[in-house]
């Protein structure tokens, strides 16, 4: 798919995110906006998957796990726009009895979701587990997962990182949403990650970096990551993003991590984002 | 009273090891994960015969639980193995989110549960695990009584699609369940029929209760003894049928009084049929170092305690 076409989808995804969180006055727009470009690329270009025939087992399909489950709005929008469920369902986000729970869950049977997430730090282990099963099953598909940078403060991430390299789990591509922000402020201030690339390298991973808002650069980097798979090492992409990307007053701060825009702010934000596929 | 033939003496963890080994031969979807306790969990035979389906995760239980959850995607049936303490409290949130809430087909196999872990002391003697696990929606909780039943339960849970907590222990105890008995999740075993008092026990306390029942019968007290190997889903019909006959009950378990089998039984009685109940369980206390049998005596979960509780329950009924 052309970069321009992907960018148009991402613009619609950003509109979806803002409208979803604004309607219920809750949810996490900042990180969602920051990962809109990457998830659009994954679901519309990179992954081999079948939105019309979702199965929990996902045999012979690429799998994706969202470890930082609070950015559910971007995932739900991308899943709906990719055809997993009707886009009209986005209007039920966080409402009673909705399949679109505040954080992703499997209990309401929303197509596209294979694991609950929200309590941080578990998704890398989950992705590695799914990757192990793919190896046992002789399934050559890949497993993708996304993590927040603040999430890397959870110890389990590093248990999983150690395990994957020691056991040559080389069918996993983890991506870090490296926006430098978390609820209480800048990651650097709250609890510095130090030299993140060197940490992953020391844990035995192939480390790539990319700009999470540059489609062509992401295409090239993910293609490189795919080529690195199967060589005995897991792969991580440190993806530089801007929390709140696409909405001028939401960028450059951690303040929009978990705060929804009010109606006036929403109107302002939507004015900055082209409606390309039609609002739900 | 019916005589219980002692078929041998073994630890329940060895029953798990044998059951897992058999599954390795009969069910290609079964995989096993262990956090650096392969020998203690008796997982060696499975490892030897199925090295490609055995995953040594090191001392990283949180990772193990979430790995297991992920491995179910694609059809595997993961059995995790570590001590009960590290199978529950240490990893409660991983189990809660990735296994119970996500309804994953993981079998959490927990050894060295309770006081009878012995000399290692209170850091390792978890007495809250049944409570933690039974509170989780979607979780099945099983506490088999002896070696044979642990083996049978280990095999049976592979056929149940959903999360299971299987709790067993370290000490060598008498075997009394027949090797060809069929294990049915949620179906209590009525070991002896009686009319004066119902004793409902699980795990190692089932044998202690058999011993207690013999003493009580010798004194002319008729005991109905139920092996409640499944704490959840609880066999409510078996409880009510028995207590409506005997009109009083003793619950016996190697667990904290708060939140264990006894509380589950009390809930059934409170909602359906009021009757005096006495608890044989640890009363809001951590354990300590000692031999398994010394600890059972000191903390009030021995044969004599079951006998005493039965007499008290009967006295309350007749008061």
Interface residues (C-beta under 8 A of the other chain):
Chain A: X56 X57 X58 X59 X63 X65 X105 X106 X107 X114 X115 X116 X117 X118 X119 X121 X122 X123 X125 X126 X127 X128 X129 X130 X131 X132 X133 X134 X136 X137 X139 X155 X156 X159 X160 X162 X163 X166 X167
Chain B: X31 X52 X53 X55 X57 X58 X60 X62 X63 X65 X66 X67 X68 X69 X70 X71 X72 X73 X74 X75 X76 X78 X93 X94 X96 X97 X98 X101 X102 X103 X104
